[in-house]
Amino acid sequence: MRIGIVCPYAWDVPGGVQFHIRDLAEHLIRLGHEVSVLAPSDDETPLPPYVVSAGRAVPVPYNGSVARLNFGFLSAARVRRWLHDGTFDVIHIHEPASPSLGLLSCWAASGPIVATFHTSNPRSRAMIAAYPILQPALEKISARIAVSEYARRTLVEHLGGDAVVIPNGVDVGFFARAEPRPEWQGSTLGFIGRIDEPRKGLPVLMKALPAILAARPEARLLVAGRGDEEEAVAGLPAELRERVEFLGMVSDEDKARLLRSVDVYVAPNTGGESFGIILVEAMSAGAPVLASDLDAFSQVLDHGGAGELFTNEDADALAAGAIRLLGDAERRERLREHGSRHVKRFDWTTVGSDILAVYETVTDGAASVATDERVGLRARLGFARD
């Protein structure tokens, strides 16, 4: 099958949607399908052979964050050329309602279109206001996927229609096989995310850290991600700042090793999450998870069975949870065992099969419609059916 996948966000800026698209493309290629991904990227960004650049992206406030999107006449021309050259059996557009390549592709594409909705934003006035503009493009979509029940709810409430829920996928084995790094082990908390994006919740974790270190003075925090490191620790007492180690941007391999090494992975995100791919990665690596009780996080963590939850934005509750887990090896082991069983439903062997089933449904449907149209045309022209 020839599959075209549209990524709305800049390929060179790490994010859950980009990782999902990358892993989906590589999974499909391993199965023998021909895959091309269209994505925004800077000229100097090294791209895998299956990615086609749609040009430079620009930062735009979107869903409580800043997304790097690509839109305009030049982008539209590149979309049309990519669609023409690809002759795809199916187009898979991610975030078709965002002001980026997804919407441009929806306008320009013909044939079977599958759309995946990642966003969970139940109070999006912008999406409601934009509906009349979006409607003609969205009506061309043959099948809709939502990565969680909360993303599906956003779609239903703001854009109408419905979607099948297929979660983000993870290569569970990649994280499970990673080797821990000894220097990252021992009463260690871990955090991975953009340091200077408030909704990722690092300020909440920093506010909780003094209480954690007062109860567990041997503990430390490892932080992986881009951002202003000095500003991140500015609110900590000077004598505690050495208990925080910043690793900067890490490779996929080191991310897996970090998750395999920490005693507790902390996800203090404050909102705007429709899934929580980092939670699945942490569970795959065997890291006990402590996360804010966002609805999407609760679902991913089996409502507290596969990870502990604390009240969102409550630093005291975070501290209490971290202190409890750091001091309870048996509880951490139970979370590891439950998490290892639970993540199997997110492995690409399952998620990839579900997505392929959607592709096959829409392509079979398109073929059936085309056959019916040809038969009808022959009848109208007076030809006997072969």
C-alpha positions as CSV (number, residue, x, y, z in Angstrom):
1,M,0.0,0.0,0.0
2,R,1.2,3.5,-0.8
3,I,0.6,5.7,2.2
4,G,1.0,9.4,2.6
5,I,1.2,10.8,6.1
6,V,0.9,14.5,6.9
7,C,2.7,15.9,10.0
8,P,1.4,19.4,11.1
9,Y,4.3,20.3,13.4
10,A,8.0,21.0,12.7
11,W,10.0,17.8,12.4
12,D,13.0,19.2,14.2
13,V,11.1,20.2,17.4
14,P,10.5,17.1,19.5
15,G,6.9,16.4,20.4
16,G,4.4,13.6,20.9
17,V,2.7,14.0,17.5
18,Q,6.0,14.0,15.6
19,F,7.2,10.9,17.5
20,H,4.0,9.1,16.9
21,I,4.2,9.8,13.1
22,R,7.8,8.8,12.9
23,D,7.2,5.5,14.7
24,L,4.1,4.8,12.7
25,A,5.9,5.4,9.4
26,E,8.8,3.2,10.4
27,H,6.5,0.4,11.6
28,L,4.6,0.5,8.3
29,I,7.8,0.5,6.3
30,R,9.0,-2.6,8.2
31,L,5.8,-4.3,7.1
32,G,6.6,-3.6,3.5
33,H,4.4,-0.6,2.8
34,E,5.6,2.5,0.8
35,V,5.4,5.5,3.1
36,S,6.0,9.2,2.6
37,V,5.7,11.8,5.4
38,L,5.2,15.5,4.6
39,A,6.4,17.7,7.4
40,P,7.6,21.3,8.1
41,S,11.3,21.5,8.6
42,D,14.2,23.9,8.4
43,D,16.6,23.6,5.5
44,E,19.4,22.4,7.8
45,T,17.3,19.7,9.5
46,P,18.5,16.2,8.6
47,L,15.5,14.2,7.5
48,P,15.0,10.4,7.2
49,P,14.6,9.2,3.6
50,Y,10.8,8.9,4.0
51,V,10.2,12.5,5.0
52,V,9.6,15.3,2.5
53,S,10.1,18.9,3.7
54,A,7.2,21.3,3.2
55,G,9.4,24.3,4.2
56,R,10.2,26.3,7.3
57,A,7.6,26.4,10.1
58,V,6.8,29.4,12.2
59,P,5.9,29.5,16.0
60,V,2.1,29.9,16.6
61,P,0.3,29.8,20.0
62,Y,-1.8,26.6,19.9
63,N,-3.6,24.5,22.5
64,G,-1.9,26.2,25.5
65,S,1.5,25.8,23.9
66,V,3.6,27.2,21.1
67,A,3.5,24.9,18.0
68,R,5.7,25.4,14.9
69,L,3.3,25.3,12.0
70,N,3.5,25.7,8.2
71,F,0.8,27.5,6.2
72,G,0.6,29.8,3.2
73,F,0.6,29.8,-0.6
74,L,4.1,28.2,-1.0
75,S,3.2,25.5,1.5
76,A,-0.1,24.8,-0.4
77,A,1.9,24.4,-3.6
78,R,4.3,21.9,-2.0
79,V,1.3,20.0,-0.6
80,R,-0.2,19.7,-4.1
81,R,3.1,18.6,-5.6
82,W,3.6,15.9,-2.9
83,L,0.1,14.6,-3.4
84,H,0.5,14.5,-7.2
85,D,3.9,12.8,-7.1
86,G,2.8,10.3,-4.4
87,T,-0.2,8.7,-6.1
88,F,-1.1,7.4,-2.6
89,D,-3.7,4.7,-1.9
90,V,-4.6,6.5,1.4
91,I,-3.7,9.9,2.9
92,H,-3.3,10.0,6.7
93,I,-3.6,13.5,8.0
94,H,-2.8,14.3,11.6
95,E,-4.5,17.3,13.3
96,P,-6.5,18.3,10.1
97,A,-8.1,21.2,12.0
98,S,-4.8,22.9,12.9
99,P,-3.7,25.9,10.7
100,S,-0.9,23.9,9.1
101,L,-0.2,21.2,6.5
102,G,-3.1,19.0,7.8
103,L,-5.7,21.5,6.7
104,L,-3.9,22.3,3.5
105,S,-3.8,18.6,2.6
106,C,-7.4,18.1,3.5
107,W,-8.4,20.9,1.1
108,A,-6.1,19.5,-1.7
109,A,-6.4,15.7,-1.4
110,S,-8.8,13.5,-3.2
111,G,-9.4,9.8,-2.6
112,P,-9.5,8.1,0.8
113,I,-8.5,10.3,3.7
114,V,-7.9,9.1,7.3
115,A,-7.5,11.8,10.0
116,T,-6.1,11.5,13.5
117,F,-7.1,14.0,16.1
118,H,-4.6,14.4,19.0
119,T,-5.9,17.6,20.7
120,S,-7.8,17.6,23.9
121,N,-9.2,21.1,24.4
122,P,-12.7,21.2,25.7
123,R,-13.0,25.0,25.8
124,S,-11.6,25.9,22.4
125,R,-13.4,29.0,21.3
126,A,-11.1,29.3,18.3
127,M,-12.1,25.8,17.1
128,I,-15.8,26.6,17.4
129,A,-15.3,29.9,15.6
130,A,-13.4,28.3,12.8
131,Y,-15.9,25.5,12.2
132,P,-17.5,27.1,9.1
133,I,-14.1,27.4,7.4
134,L,-13.1,23.9,8.5
135,Q,-16.3,22.1,7.6
136,P,-15.8,21.7,3.8
137,A,-12.4,20.2,4.3
138,L,-13.4,17.9,7.2
139,E,-16.3,16.5,5.2
140,K,-13.8,15.0,2.8
141,I,-12.4,12.7,5.6
142,S,-13.3,9.1,5.1
143,A,-12.4,7.9,8.7
144,R,-11.5,9.6,11.9
145,I,-9.2,8.4,14.7
146,A,-8.8,10.0,18.1
147,V,-5.8,9.1,20.3
148,S,-7.9,9.1,23.5
149,E,-11.4,9.4,24.7
150,Y,-10.7,13.0,25.5
151,A,-9.5,13.8,22.0
152,R,-12.6,12.1,20.7
153,R,-14.8,14.2,23.0
154,T,-13.1,17.4,21.7
155,L,-13.8,16.4,18.2
156,V,-17.5,15.5,18.9
157,E,-18.2,18.7,20.8
158,H,-16.5,21.2,18.5
159,L,-16.5,19.7,15.0
160,G,-19.2,17.1,15.0
161,G,-19.0,13.5,13.8
162,D,-17.3,10.7,15.7
163,A,-14.0,8.8,15.7
164,V,-12.6,5.4,16.6
165,V,-10.2,5.6,19.6
166,I,-6.8,4.2,18.8
167,P,-4.0,5.2,21.2
168,N,-0.6,6.5,20.4
169,G,1.9,3.6,19.8
170,V,5.2,2.8,21.5
171,D,7.9,0.3,20.7
172,V,7.6,-1.3,24.1
173,G,10.6,-3.6,23.5
174,F,12.9,-0.7,22.8
175,F,12.4,0.8,26.2
176,A,12.3,-2.6,28.0
177,R,15.6,-3.6,26.5
178,A,17.5,-0.4,27.4
179,E,20.4,-0.7,29.8
180,P,20.3,1.5,33.0
181,R,23.1,3.9,33.5
182,P,24.7,3.4,37.0
183,E,25.3,7.1,37.5
184,W,21.5,7.8,37.0
185,Q,20.5,5.2,39.6
186,G,19.8,5.5,43.3
187,S,16.9,7.5,44.9
188,T,16.3,9.3,41.6
189,L,13.3,11.2,40.3
190,G,13.1,11.8,36.6
191,F,11.4,14.4,34.4
192,I,11.5,14.7,30.6
193,G,9.9,17.6,28.8
194,R,10.4,21.2,27.7
195,I,11.7,23.1,30.7
196,D,10.2,26.4,29.8
197,E,6.7,25.3,28.8
198,P,4.6,25.8,32.0
199,R,2.0,23.2,31.1
200,K,4.7,20.5,31.3
201,G,4.6,21.2,35.0
202,L,8.3,21.5,36.0
203,P,7.6,24.5,38.2
204,V,5.2,22.4,40.3
205,L,7.9,19.7,40.7
206,M,10.4,22.3,41.7
207,K,8.0,23.7,44.3
208,A,7.6,20.2,45.7
209,L,11.4,19.4,45.7
210,P,12.3,21.0,49.1
211,A,9.8,18.9,50.9
212,I,11.0,15.8,49.1
213,L,14.6,16.4,49.9
214,A,13.8,17.2,53.5
215,A,12.3,13.8,53.9
216,R,14.7,11.9,51.5
217,P,18.0,13.9,51.6
218,E,19.7,11.4,49.4
219,A,17.2,11.9,46.6
220,R,17.9,13.9,43.4
221,L,16.2,15.0,40.3
222,L,17.3,14.3,36.7
223,V,15.8,16.7,34.1
224,A,16.0,16.0,30.3
225,G,14.7,18.7,27.9
226,R,15.5,22.0,26.4
227,G,15.0,25.4,28.2
228,D,16.5,27.8,30.6
229,E,18.1,25.7,33.3
230,E,19.0,28.6,35.6
231,E,15.5,30.0,35.5
232,A,14.1,26.5,36.3
233,V,16.0,26.3,39.7
234,A,15.7,30.0,40.5
235,G,13.0,29.3,43.1
236,L,15.0,26.6,44.9
237,P,17.2,27.4,47.9
238,A,20.8,27.6,46.8
239,E,21.9,24.6,48.8
240,L,19.3,22.3,47.0
241,R,20.2,23.3,43.5
242,E,23.0,20.8,43.3
243,R,20.4,18.0,43.8
244,V,19.0,18.8,40.3
245,E,21.0,17.6,37.3
246,F,20.1,18.9,33.8
247,L,20.9,16.6,31.0
248,G,19.7,18.8,28.1
249,M,18.2,17.2,25.0
250,V,18.8,13.5,25.1
251,S,18.7,10.9,22.3
252,D,16.0,8.3,22.1
253,E,18.5,5.8,23.4
254,D,19.4,7.9,26.4
255,K,15.8,8.7,27.1
256,A,15.1,4.9,27.3
257,R,18.2,4.5,29.6
258,L,17.0,7.4,31.8
259,L,13.6,5.8,32.2
260,R,15.2,2.5,33.0
261,S,17.4,4.1,35.6
262,V,15.1,6.3,37.7
263,D,13.3,5.1,40.8
264,V,10.2,7.3,40.0
265,Y,9.2,9.1,36.8
266,V,7.3,12.2,37.6
267,A,4.8,13.7,35.1
268,P,3.5,17.0,36.7
269,N,1.8,18.2,33.5
270,T,-0.9,20.8,34.3
271,G,-3.2,20.5,31.3
272,G,-3.6,20.3,27.5
273,E,-2.8,16.6,27.3
274,S,-5.0,14.3,25.3
275,F,-2.9,11.2,25.9
276,G,0.5,11.1,27.6
277,I,3.0,9.1,25.5
278,I,5.8,9.7,28.0
279,L,3.8,7.7,30.6
280,V,3.6,4.7,28.2
281,E,7.4,5.0,27.5
282,A,8.1,5.1,31.3
283,M,5.9,2.1,32.0
284,S,7.6,0.2,29.1
285,A,11.0,0.9,30.6
286,G,9.7,-0.3,34.0
287,A,9.7,3.1,35.7
288,P,7.1,3.6,38.5
289,V,5.1,6.6,37.5
290,L,3.8,9.5,39.6
291,A,1.5,11.8,37.5
292,S,-1.0,14.6,37.9
293,D,-4.5,13.4,37.8
294,L,-5.4,14.8,34.4
295,D,-8.2,12.7,32.8
296,A,-6.0,11.5,30.0
297,F,-3.2,10.5,32.3
298,S,-5.6,8.6,34.6
299,Q,-6.9,6.6,31.6
300,V,-3.3,5.8,30.4
301,L,-2.4,4.7,33.9
302,D,-5.4,2.4,34.2
303,H,-7.0,4.8,36.7
304,G,-4.2,4.6,39.2
305,G,-3.5,0.9,38.8
306,A,-0.4,1.3,36.7
307,G,0.9,4.5,38.3
308,E,0.1,6.8,41.2
309,L,-1.8,10.0,40.7
310,F,-1.7,13.3,42.6
311,T,-4.0,16.3,42.5
312,N,-3.1,18.5,39.5
313,E,-0.9,21.5,40.4
314,D,-0.8,20.5,44.0
315,A,2.9,20.6,45.0
316,D,2.3,19.2,48.4
317,A,0.4,16.2,47.0
318,L,3.2,15.6,44.5
319,A,5.8,15.8,47.3
320,A,3.8,13.3,49.5
321,G,3.5,10.9,46.6
322,A,7.2,11.1,45.7
323,I,8.3,10.6,49.4
324,R,5.9,7.6,49.7
325,L,7.2,5.9,46.6
326,L,10.9,6.5,47.2
327,G,10.5,4.9,50.6
328,D,8.4,1.9,49.4
329,A,10.3,-0.6,47.2
330,E,7.5,-3.1,47.3
331,R,5.0,-0.5,46.0
332,R,7.4,0.5,43.2
333,E,7.7,-3.2,42.2
334,R,4.0,-3.6,42.0
335,L,3.6,-0.6,39.8
336,R,6.4,-1.9,37.5
337,E,4.6,-5.3,37.2
338,H,1.2,-3.7,36.5
339,G,2.6,-1.2,34.1
340,S,4.5,-3.9,32.1
341,R,1.3,-5.8,31.6
342,H,-0.8,-2.7,30.9
343,V,1.5,-1.2,28.2
344,K,1.1,-4.2,25.8
345,R,-2.1,-2.6,24.5
346,F,0.0,0.4,23.3
347,D,2.7,-1.6,21.5
348,W,3.0,-1.0,17.8
349,T,2.1,-4.6,17.0
350,T,-1.4,-3.8,18.3
351,V,-1.7,-0.1,17.4
352,G,-0.3,-0.5,13.9
353,S,-2.7,-3.3,13.1
354,D,-5.6,-1.2,14.2
355,I,-4.5,1.7,12.1
356,L,-4.0,-0.6,9.1
357,A,-7.5,-1.9,9.5
358,V,-8.8,1.6,9.2
359,Y,-6.7,2.2,6.0
360,E,-8.0,-1.1,4.5
361,T,-11.6,-0.1,5.4
362,V,-11.5,3.2,3.6
363,T,-9.5,2.0,0.6
364,D,-11.9,-1.0,0.1
365,G,-14.8,1.4,0.4
366,A,-13.3,3.7,-2.2
367,A,-12.7,0.8,-4.6
368,S,-16.3,-0.3,-4.1
369,V,-17.7,3.2,-4.8
370,A,-15.5,3.4,-7.9
371,T,-16.7,0.1,-9.2
372,D,-20.3,1.1,-8.6
373,E,-19.8,4.4,-10.5
374,R,-18.2,2.6,-13.5
375,V,-21.1,0.1,-13.6
376,G,-23.6,3.0,-13.4
377,L,-21.8,4.9,-16.2
378,R,-21.8,1.9,-18.5
379,A,-25.5,1.4,-17.8
380,R,-26.3,5.0,-18.6
381,L,-24.3,4.7,-21.8
382,G,-26.2,1.6,-22.9
383,F,-23.4,-0.9,-22.6
384,A,-24.0,-4.3,-21.3
385,R,-22.2,-5.3,-18.0
386,D,-19.2,-7.5,-18.6
